[in-house]
Amino acid sequence: MKINEAKLKITELTEKLNQWNLEYYEDDNPSVDDVEYDLALKELKSLETQFPELISSESPTQKVGGFIASKFEKYEHSQPMLSLGNAFNKEDLIEFDQQILKVTNSDKHNYFAELKIDGLSISLIYKNKKLFKAVTRGDGLVGEDVTANVKMIKEIPHEIETDEEIVEVRGEIYLSKDEFAKINQKRLAANEPIFANPRNAAAGTLRQLDSRVVKERNLKAFLYFYMNRESDSIKTHEESLELIKRLGLPTNNEGKLCQSIEEVWNYIEKYTQIRNDLPYEIDGIVIKINNFELYEKIGYTSKTPKWAIAFKFPAEIKSTKLIDIFPTIGRTGRVTYNAQLEPVQIAGTTVRAATLHNADFIISRDIRIGSMVKIKKAGDIIPEVISSINDNEFEKLAIWKPATNCPDCESFLEKTPGEVDQYCINNNCPKKIIKSLEHFVSRDAMNIEGLSIKILEKLYGEKIINDVADIFKIEKFEKQIVELENFGEKSFKNLITAIQKSKNNSSERLLFGLGIRHVGKKTAKVLIKNYKSIVNLMKIDFQELSQIYDIGVVVAQSLVDWFLVEENKKLIEKIKNLGVNLDYKNEAESVSELFLNQIFVITGTLSKSRNHFRDLLENNGAKVTESISKNANYLLAGEDGGSKLAKAKNLGVKIISEKDLINMMEEK
């Protein structure tokens, strides 16, 4: 290859890898799997080896990788959190072993092999025995301060018993397979996009601004690297794991001290066979020199330690026949395409169906009904069709065409320019109505227990419920409902109690439950807190709505368009006449002139989570933003205020302590 061709290819690969890094680390929504990413990175490394003059400091081969989400405080690592080099076969491991033997001038070394947990890297810093900081890897040098969220993880102690003033331990935050399945079931029920795999779900959870979500999702952790090795006279990795365990921190018990690289390979073969039986996801095996004294001698690259390597499991890909492609409709009318497959065993389960996402996905890969296809489990969980197999029969098959009409109501499907998804826009579509009803009664919306999807389907089929307003007048259908299968008088009475209770909800629940496109749970609360009532909100124009912090033009336009529809106005009136509250109730008597419309920013470590103080301030009429500007009225600063504290001083923003805030609360 000539240097000009290599330069173009390196530029192309660099752009791809940087984009994939952004999707993986910042968005928690990768568009390619690890195998495709690793192959592209390997190709880039090979080209840079051939043409070293083309290596840039911005190349993905020269950086640890990862991004720092803007919504979190930055925290600089005491030592860089490096990534690991990869091995894909036994030959790679033998080469790794030989390089170490050569550098150390030895005949043999002990290695510690342990499971590579598919999660999110974390560094825990304990100061004077108490958990001081929890920081993500970020770009390797600077990470995100997620301390408040990590404190919601039951397994991680808030205090440890140690003689050291500062103790730093690194490891992995992960989500079990069972919890991952529960989360995706809830997201499907709410017509929200599902997480691709447990790693993305764990990362997305840890980056939540609401710590209560973190607590609810039951994250777990394994700690495996002790940073205070010298001060504690720890000489081996095996000894450090024992110390981590004595500190009360969770460790993984599957690791093994191996006497040779051959024994490491036996360990890999064992867990390749049983990985599907583990309660958590692993994507490989990490191999480290056990003796800490050799680390500096073996050394580091700018990106990786040379004394450790990660063996990556190959993705399990199987072939089967695609029998049919069929569309399904969600509550917003969005069309999702699915594949019916001839049953095939993959990653320990029998797969009969797989997602095909949207029409553009199918067309771009030229997937055809009747063809043989390659499938895998994305993150070893969600079945996904990768591509068709272009064999002798493939060209004889008809080219697939997207559905033009809704499979449930036969209305014409529409597609907005610039978007990939098709939509059924018929408000009377039975599938949309059922899904909308399910969303309306869900826990985050009106929270009406006793109305499962099966019960809702029966009530809709009996014409007892035709829209969400009808839920509030089912009491007069008692006899008809009690006679339904799997229902009874006690269930009916409990249901009526739940419905009556829901009428008194603060109205952001109702607004979220209406299922207006782009109006999520958080957005609904922002809107209702600003305008105090759904009735007031209906009168606001696009220009005013789009200026609200955290709203923007997309949400504003969606909301205005929804309230312009006459049917929707009638629905709100119907709900109101049935005694459902349309006003914001949470502020009640708490609002005072002292806090009303005052802009607060929160920084540093406080006695409780930032979300606690955010809720406290917002419930008293204040607004809480993430970044310091001259528009801010107060900075609530805890210990280690960081860059926000310095910026507030420069801008002249009033800085208050937690004690000052309590005094202000007493004055209001």
C-alpha angles and dihedrals in degrees: 000000000000120000094249091053090047091050092053092047092048090051091050093048092045092053091048095048093046090051092048090049089053092050092047102042105027105028097030085218112105119194094201133041127245092262094059091044093049093049091052091048091048091051090050092050091050093052092047090051089054093043107028090167088069095058111118127197086234093058115120087234090064098047132067091230130228135098137239114238110231093224093070133067114256121240125190115228118237087226126011117271099227128197124232132251115244135240120193103181144013092271090059090054093049089051090050090051093048093051091053093047089051095050094046094039090230138135098219143006137193116241129198112220120196138165118274102229113214098230144092123301115241138182118208117201119194118195119192088349094304127106102260104169139005111194133181121227092253108168091341095260100053126026140182119273103233097160096131091053096045089053086065091064107099096209095058112082118223089215134031133192109244141133092221118100091215125024123181122192126176131203146120135298111211145168123232120238092247094052091046091054091049093051093050091047089055092047092050090050089052091046090243123143111269124235114258094224142344092271092059091044091051092048092045090049095048089051093055115124089213109072090197089070089054092052092048094052096057101226117192135201144212118197117202113157125067113200098192093071099136098045092050095043092236109166104180140036089239090057092048091056090054090051092049088052092050089054088062095251120138116256133179113251097201096083121111138198107233124199095209143007088259089060088049089056091052088053090051092050091051095053093041086064099043102032092104090059093059117101091232136045122262124184099189148328126283117217121196136175103254096214111081092197090071096054097088092042093052090043140187142276119222088268110025143031112246092214094068138047137181120229106211120212113231114243111257107240123182135183125229140150121275105224100181146348117221135177126227128196127227128203093271089050093253113154120228120187121217135188125229107212140189102256114270133174114239132161091351100309139083111251120204101159138027139185122261094181106210141345094268090057092054095044095047090054094040093231112180134193110253094025128122109251138192114236135182137172109255103231084356088284115074116053111233134179110232102184148321120268108239098218131150092284097046099083091053091061123094117256108251119247127198121253113265097195135046111264090221107041101012092232117151112270116233131206124200114225110259094023128098099211129088120218138203103222096187106118089201095057106132094220093050091048094051092047090046091051090050090051092046094057095041121120096257091048122041093335098219110169119207099042104102121174090260093052091047091051090052094047091048091047090052089050090239091121121034099156139006093271091061089066088074095057103045092108090088089059093060097126094048094046096045089056092056117109114272092012132106145166095277093049090048093051091049090049093051090049090052092048093049090049092051091058088073096054118126104263098247086078090055092047091051091045092056087073098226108178114262092007104116130174096276094043091051091055093048091051096047093045089054097046101025094216142043088231090059092045091056090063098052119105128227095256095057095042094051091056094061115109110256094014113081134171100299095056092040093054093046092051095046091048092050094052091048091065109097093215090057092051089052090049091055091049091049091050091048093051089053090062100259115150114247097181135090108254107174098082093054109143096344098087116100136175088247092068105020110125092345112145116231131186121195126211141162132024115316133181090262135024121290089243089061091056093041090056091044093053096041092049087056094054100265127128120230120205132181102230135054118241137151087267092067116102100194141016112207100207128192130178115318096016094183126188095343091061092052092047092049090054091051093049094045094242112162110255118210134181128224088260091053090053092052089052090051090051090054091051097051 
